[in-house]
């Protein structure tokens, strides 16, 4: 579901080059938007972004990386602020009960799922002595 004034851009429109190598530094990259995703007013999805099914992107947010399924992401760049969410689209003023206080009042779609986080490799951490040695070498 797209609100107004959304943008999805797989390319910057103008090339930017590294002056030393002549290589283009802003190549076009694919964008993947899963099923049943809600982009709020003015949300922008940029090259290389991936949005998992069932997620919500807040108004005026800029998605630059991966957002998992069934998550709410907001900001610039967009960051996940809530996981394990689902959304539906009943019209609040036309379908009784008019106040949807909990999920018992809506028909649940197949997108009601727990958020699945991507496995990330452990970060490499240097020993303090190695960091001091590197800093000393840089100063020379």
N, C-alpha and C positions, 0 to 999 in steps of 0.2 A: 504494500500500500504506500503510494507516494503522496506526500502532501504537496503544497505549492512551492515553486522556486527551488526544486532540487536539481542537482547536477551530478552526473556520472561521467568521469573523464578518465580514459585510458591513456591519454597523451596530453602533453603540455601545450600542444599546438605550435610551438616554435622550438627549434633545436637549440641546445646549449652544448658547447664543445669545450673539452679540455685543451687549452692552448699548447701544452707541451706535446701531447700525443695525437691530437686531432680527433680523438674518440668522442662520440656523442655521450654525454653523461645523463641525459634524461630520456632514455628510450621508452617507447610505449610498452605497457605491461597490461596483462589481462585483469579484469575486474570480475569477481564472482559474488553475486547476491543470491543467497539461498531462497527457498520457498517461504512464503508467509512472513516476509520482513516488512517492517513499518519504518519508513524514513520520515522523520518529522520535518516541519517547515524549514526550508532553506538548508537542509542537510546536504553535504557534498561528499561524494565517494571518489577517491583519487586512484590513480594507476597502482596496481598491485594489491589493492584492498580486497579482503574476503569477509563476507558477512554471513554467518551461519543461519540456518532456517529458524524461524520463530523469534528472531531478535528484534529489538527496537533501537533506532538511532535517534537521539534527541534533536530538537530544533537547533539549527545553526551549527551542528556538529560537523567535523571534518574527519572522515574515516581514511586513514593512511595505511593501516595494517590489518591483521586478522582479528575479527570479533567472533567469539564462539557462538554456537547455537543457544537459543533461549536466554539471551543476556540483554541488558540495557546498557548502551554505551553513549556517553555524552562528552562534549568538550572539543577543544581544538589543540592537539589531535584528540580524537575520541578515545576514551578509556572506559573499560567496563566498570560500572558502578553497582551492578546487581546481576546475579546469576539465578538460574532456575525460575525463570518467569515465563508466563504464557499470556497471550493477548487474543482477544476476540473482537468482533466488530458489531455487536448489537446496537441498534440506534437507541440512545438513552431516552429520547422523547416519544418514540412511537411504539415500543414494545414493552408491555407490562412484564414484571414490575419496573417502574420508571427509575427506581434507584437500584443499582446493581452493587449491593454491599459485599457480596461474596460470590464465588464461582457457582454456587448452587442455582443461580438465576440465568446462566448462559449455557448454550450447547457447546460442549468442549470439542474442539477440532482435533485432528491427529497430530497437531504440533505441540501438544502438552508433553514436554520432555524435560528431563534434567539436563543441565549444561554439561557438556563433555569437554574437558580441558585437554589441550594438545600436550603430549609428553615433550618436555624440553630437556636437552642434555644438561648435566650439571655444569655450573659455571666454574671456570678455572680460577683458582685464587692463588696468588703468589705469596710465598712466605715473606714476612716483614723484612727479613735480612736481604732478600733478593730485591725488594722494592727500594730499600735504602741504597743498595749498590747501583741500581738503575738510575736513581735520582742523582747520585754522585757523578756517574759517568756523563749524564746530560749536562751537568754544570760545567764540565771541563771544556 
